Amino acid sequence: MLDSLTLDHMRILIAVAETGSFSAAARKLGRVQSAISQSVQVLEETLNLSLFDRSGKTPVLSEVGRTLLADARHVVSRANAMRTHAEAIHAGVEPELTMAVDPLFPTQVLMESLRALQDAFPHLPVMMLTEGLGAPEQRLREGVVRFAIYAPLSTGADDLEADFLTHVAMVPVVAAHHRLAREPQPISRDAIARELQLVLTDRSPLTSKLRGGIYSERIWRFADLATRLEYLLAGFGWCHMPLHLVEDLIERGQLTRLSLVQGEGFTLPLHVVRQSGQRLGRASQWFIDDIRVRLATWEPCRNPSKVVATDLPRDSISAISPRQLTDAQP
């Protein structure tokens, strides 16, 4: 019997509850009152429950009716969302927005654009993976995501389409109480070689050929930025960190920015990457365009220094082709 339930039954139940009477619901829905009364009666017979108390002059929702009203609203809401989603797909919006984003990308900008995306496409399902190094590209190649935001330099890929987004400044830092913080600047090769270096790593085969940038004789490997930052603050070693993630910690005196003879840091170009020949959906393109607008006023990306291949450390990127160096410029 429950199979005979329809969305129309539920919409009528909601209309009666919101207007307070069968006659008012009939006027709201543009129907005759007898049709509304009959529909409610069919609904009650189907559910084998009394949804209204008819002892007074006008029917009033019973306790059971109030409970099932919430279910009816949920079902109607989901049906409306399904219709809106289908209409959006018909208009060129992808069924689902899927992306992989390197944690190096500024979280504040990403969250602001995600909020704006929810407002612009409220019924669009979104799946976001936050993984570093070669993981975003691996998810892209596996078909798990439609696009990825990361540094193609980390894999050296030349068969994907990449559009430049922004530069992220990477700076060498150490805990303020670490002995390196008291070393004369710039720190010599011998001094830095004796200290523990905290290195990012992953299991992706795409980054198995990373070269250069490891200056210390001892290294510890970490799978994510957050854990590495905890060990950095605890004074276990030094590493390159995104400036926008540690700027406040440097200002508060918890971290010290280092100057090494190898350099004072570098800028890492992040791109939007997709499979060659694959077009972004309408929502994906809207999202990327919104990110670009916000990045234009994101302070750390202004006036980025030129990327120099010899300054790029192994804990962040790999070897660079001449074409990629050209593409890295804004």
C-alpha positions as CSV (number, residue, x, y, z in Angstrom):
1,M,0.0,0.0,0.0
2,L,2.8,2.4,0.8
3,D,3.8,2.2,-2.9
4,S,0.7,4.3,-3.7
5,L,2.2,7.3,-1.8
6,T,2.9,10.2,-4.1
7,L,4.7,13.5,-3.8
8,D,1.4,15.2,-4.4
9,H,0.0,13.6,-1.2
10,M,3.0,15.0,0.7
11,R,2.7,18.4,-0.8
12,I,-0.9,18.6,0.1
13,L,-0.1,17.5,3.7
14,I,2.5,20.3,3.9
15,A,0.1,22.8,2.5
16,V,-2.7,22.0,4.9
17,A,-0.2,22.2,7.8
18,E,1.2,25.5,6.7
19,T,-2.2,27.2,5.9
20,G,-4.1,25.8,8.8
21,S,-7.1,24.4,6.9
22,F,-8.2,22.3,3.9
23,S,-9.9,25.3,2.3
24,A,-6.8,27.5,2.6
25,A,-4.6,24.7,1.3
26,A,-7.0,24.4,-1.7
27,R,-6.7,28.1,-2.5
28,K,-2.9,27.9,-2.2
29,L,-2.7,24.9,-4.5
30,G,-5.4,26.1,-6.9
31,R,-7.7,23.2,-6.3
32,V,-11.2,22.6,-5.0
33,Q,-11.5,21.8,-1.3
34,S,-13.0,18.3,-1.9
35,A,-9.9,17.3,-3.8
36,I,-7.7,18.3,-0.9
37,S,-10.0,16.4,1.6
38,Q,-10.0,13.3,-0.5
39,S,-6.2,13.3,-0.9
40,V,-5.7,13.6,2.8
41,Q,-8.2,10.8,3.4
42,V,-6.3,8.6,0.8
43,L,-3.0,9.4,2.6
44,E,-4.4,8.4,6.0
45,E,-5.8,5.2,4.6
46,T,-2.5,4.3,2.9
47,L,-0.5,4.9,6.1
48,N,-3.3,3.4,8.3
49,L,-2.9,6.4,10.6
50,S,-4.9,9.4,11.6
51,L,-2.9,12.5,10.7
52,F,-5.5,15.1,11.8
53,D,-7.7,15.6,14.9
54,R,-11.2,16.3,13.5
55,S,-12.9,16.8,16.9
56,G,-12.9,20.6,16.5
57,K,-14.3,23.0,13.9
58,T,-11.2,22.6,11.7
59,P,-8.8,19.7,11.4
60,V,-5.6,20.0,13.5
61,L,-2.5,17.9,13.0
62,S,-2.2,15.1,15.5
63,E,1.0,14.2,17.2
64,V,1.5,11.5,14.6
65,G,0.7,14.0,11.8
66,R,3.4,16.4,13.1
67,T,6.0,13.7,13.1
68,L,5.2,12.5,9.6
69,L,5.0,16.1,8.4
70,A,8.8,16.4,9.0
71,D,9.3,13.3,6.9
72,A,7.1,14.7,4.1
73,R,9.0,17.9,4.1
74,H,12.3,16.0,3.8
75,V,11.0,13.8,0.9
76,V,9.7,16.8,-1.0
77,S,12.9,18.8,-0.3
78,R,15.0,15.9,-1.7
79,A,12.7,15.6,-4.7
80,N,13.0,19.3,-5.4
81,A,16.8,19.0,-5.1
82,M,16.8,16.1,-7.5
83,R,14.8,18.1,-10.1
84,T,17.1,21.1,-9.7
85,H,20.1,18.9,-10.0
86,A,18.8,17.3,-13.2
87,E,18.0,20.7,-14.6
88,A,21.5,21.9,-13.8
89,I,23.0,18.9,-15.5
90,H,20.9,19.5,-18.6
91,A,22.2,23.1,-18.6
92,G,25.8,21.9,-18.7
93,V,26.7,21.5,-15.0
94,E,28.6,18.3,-14.2
95,P,26.8,15.8,-12.1
96,E,29.5,16.0,-9.4
97,L,32.4,18.3,-8.9
98,T,35.5,16.2,-8.0
99,M,38.9,17.6,-7.3
100,A,42.2,16.9,-5.6
101,V,44.0,19.8,-3.9
102,D,47.6,20.0,-2.6
103,P,47.6,21.2,1.0
104,L,50.2,23.8,-0.1
105,F,47.3,25.7,-1.7
106,P,46.1,28.5,0.6
107,T,43.2,27.1,2.7
108,Q,41.6,30.5,3.3
109,V,41.2,31.1,-0.5
110,L,40.0,27.5,-1.0
111,M,37.3,27.7,1.7
112,E,36.0,31.1,0.5
113,S,35.6,29.8,-3.0
114,L,33.9,26.6,-1.7
115,R,31.4,28.7,0.2
116,A,30.7,30.7,-2.9
117,L,30.3,27.5,-5.0
118,Q,27.7,26.2,-2.5
119,D,25.7,29.4,-2.9
120,A,26.0,29.4,-6.7
121,F,25.3,25.6,-7.1
122,P,23.5,24.6,-3.9
123,H,22.5,21.1,-5.1
124,L,25.9,20.2,-6.6
125,P,27.7,17.3,-4.9
126,V,31.3,18.1,-4.2
127,M,34.1,15.7,-3.5
128,M,37.5,17.1,-2.5
129,L,40.7,15.2,-1.7
130,T,43.6,17.0,0.0
131,E,46.8,15.2,-0.7
132,G,50.3,16.3,-1.5
133,L,53.2,15.6,-3.8
134,G,52.2,13.1,-6.5
135,A,48.9,12.0,-5.0
136,P,46.7,14.7,-6.7
137,E,48.1,13.7,-10.1
138,Q,47.6,10.0,-9.4
139,R,43.9,10.6,-8.5
140,L,43.6,12.6,-11.8
141,R,45.1,9.8,-13.8
142,E,42.9,7.2,-12.0
143,G,39.8,9.2,-13.0
144,V,38.8,9.7,-9.4
145,V,38.8,13.5,-9.9
146,R,38.1,15.8,-12.8
147,F,40.9,18.3,-12.1
148,A,43.7,18.8,-9.6
149,I,45.4,21.8,-8.0
150,Y,49.1,21.1,-7.4
151,A,52.6,21.7,-8.6
152,P,53.2,19.6,-11.8
153,L,56.9,20.1,-11.1
154,S,56.5,17.4,-8.4
155,T,56.1,14.8,-11.0
156,G,57.5,16.3,-14.2
157,A,54.4,15.3,-16.2
158,D,54.3,16.6,-19.7
159,D,51.1,14.8,-21.0
160,L,48.6,16.8,-19.0
161,E,47.0,20.2,-19.5
162,A,48.0,22.7,-16.8
163,D,46.9,26.3,-16.3
164,F,48.9,28.5,-13.9
165,L,47.1,29.6,-10.7
166,T,49.6,31.1,-8.2
167,H,53.0,31.0,-6.6
168,V,53.5,29.7,-3.1
169,A,56.5,31.0,-1.3
170,M,58.5,28.2,0.5
171,V,60.9,29.3,3.2
172,P,63.4,27.4,5.4
173,V,62.3,27.5,9.1
174,V,63.2,26.0,12.4
175,A,61.8,26.2,16.0
176,A,62.9,29.4,17.7
177,H,64.5,27.3,20.5
178,H,66.5,25.1,18.0
179,R,70.2,25.6,17.9
180,L,70.0,26.5,14.2
181,A,68.1,29.6,15.1
182,R,71.2,30.9,16.9
183,E,73.6,30.0,14.1
184,P,75.2,33.0,12.2
185,Q,73.3,33.7,9.0
186,P,73.6,32.5,6.2
187,I,74.0,29.0,7.7
188,S,76.9,27.1,6.1
189,R,76.5,23.8,4.3
190,D,78.4,21.9,7.0
191,A,76.1,23.3,9.7
192,I,72.9,22.5,7.9
193,A,74.2,19.1,6.9
194,R,74.6,18.1,10.6
195,E,71.0,18.9,11.5
196,L,67.9,16.7,11.0
197,Q,65.8,17.7,8.0
198,L,62.0,17.1,8.0
199,V,61.0,15.9,4.5
200,L,57.6,15.4,2.9
201,T,57.0,12.1,1.1
202,D,54.2,10.0,-0.3
203,R,53.7,6.5,-1.7
204,S,52.9,7.7,-5.2
205,P,55.2,6.2,-7.9
206,L,54.9,9.6,-9.7
207,T,57.4,11.2,-7.2
208,S,59.8,8.3,-7.0
209,K,62.4,10.2,-9.1
210,L,62.7,13.4,-7.0
211,R,66.2,14.7,-6.9
212,G,68.1,17.5,-5.1
213,G,67.2,19.7,-2.2
214,I,68.0,17.4,0.7
215,Y,70.9,19.2,2.4
216,S,71.1,17.2,5.7
217,E,72.7,13.9,6.3
218,R,69.8,12.8,8.5
219,I,66.1,13.1,7.3
220,W,62.7,12.1,8.7
221,R,59.9,11.7,6.3
222,F,56.3,12.8,6.9
223,A,53.1,12.1,4.9
224,D,51.4,15.5,5.6
225,L,52.2,19.1,6.4
226,A,50.3,19.3,9.7
227,T,52.3,16.4,11.3
228,R,55.5,17.8,10.0
229,L,54.7,21.2,11.5
230,E,54.1,19.7,14.9
231,Y,57.5,18.1,14.9
232,L,59.0,21.3,13.6
233,L,57.5,23.3,16.4
234,A,58.8,20.7,18.9
235,G,62.3,21.4,17.7
236,F,63.2,18.1,16.0
237,G,64.6,19.6,12.9
238,W,64.2,22.2,10.0
239,C,62.4,22.2,6.7
240,H,60.9,24.3,4.0
241,M,57.3,25.4,4.8
242,P,54.8,27.5,2.9
243,L,55.2,31.1,4.1
244,H,51.5,31.7,4.4
245,L,51.2,28.7,6.8
246,V,54.0,29.8,9.1
247,E,54.0,33.6,8.8
248,D,52.1,34.1,12.1
249,L,54.3,31.6,13.9
250,I,57.3,33.5,12.8
251,E,55.8,36.8,13.9
252,R,54.9,35.3,17.3
253,G,58.4,34.0,17.8
254,Q,57.6,30.3,17.7
255,L,59.5,29.7,14.4
256,T,62.7,31.4,13.0
257,R,63.1,31.9,9.3
258,L,66.6,30.7,8.2
259,S,69.0,32.0,5.6
260,L,71.0,29.2,4.0
261,V,74.0,29.5,1.8
262,Q,71.9,27.4,-0.7
263,G,69.2,30.1,-0.7
264,E,66.6,31.8,1.4
265,G,63.7,29.8,-0.1
266,F,61.9,29.6,-3.4
267,T,58.5,30.1,-5.0
268,L,56.5,27.0,-6.1
269,P,54.0,27.5,-9.0
270,L,50.7,25.8,-8.5
271,H,48.5,24.9,-11.5
272,V,45.0,23.6,-12.3
273,V,45.7,20.3,-14.0
274,R,43.3,18.1,-16.1
275,Q,43.5,15.3,-18.5
276,S,44.6,16.4,-22.0
277,G,41.6,17.2,-24.1
278,Q,39.2,17.1,-21.3
279,R,37.0,20.2,-20.8
280,L,36.0,21.4,-17.3
281,G,32.3,21.4,-16.5
282,R,30.4,24.6,-16.0
283,A,30.6,24.5,-12.2
284,S,34.3,23.5,-12.2
285,Q,35.1,26.4,-14.5
286,W,33.1,28.7,-12.3
287,F,34.9,27.5,-9.2
288,I,38.4,28.0,-10.8
289,D,37.4,31.5,-12.1
290,D,36.3,32.4,-8.5
291,I,39.6,31.1,-7.1
292,R,41.5,33.3,-9.6
293,V,39.6,36.4,-8.5
294,R,40.4,35.7,-4.9
295,L,44.0,35.0,-5.6
296,A,44.4,38.4,-7.2
297,T,44.0,40.0,-3.8
298,W,45.7,37.3,-1.8
299,E,48.7,39.1,-0.4
300,P,51.4,36.4,-0.4
301,C,51.0,35.8,-4.2
302,R,51.8,39.4,-5.1
303,N,55.2,40.0,-6.7
304,P,56.5,36.4,-6.6
305,S,60.2,36.0,-7.2
306,K,61.4,34.0,-10.2
307,V,61.5,30.2,-9.9
308,V,65.0,28.9,-10.0
309,A,65.5,25.2,-10.7
310,T,68.6,24.8,-8.5
311,D,66.6,26.2,-5.5
312,L,63.8,23.7,-5.6
313,P,64.2,21.2,-2.8
314,R,63.4,17.5,-3.0
315,D,60.9,17.8,-0.2
316,S,58.6,19.7,-2.4
317,I,59.3,19.3,-6.2
318,S,61.4,17.5,-8.8
319,A,63.4,18.3,-11.8
320,I,61.9,20.9,-14.2
321,S,61.9,20.9,-18.0
322,P,62.6,24.2,-19.8
323,R,59.0,24.3,-21.0
324,Q,57.7,24.0,-17.4
325,L,60.0,26.8,-16.2
326,T,58.4,29.0,-18.9
327,D,54.9,27.9,-17.9
328,A,55.6,28.6,-14.2
329,Q,55.7,32.4,-14.8
330,P,52.5,34.4,-14.2
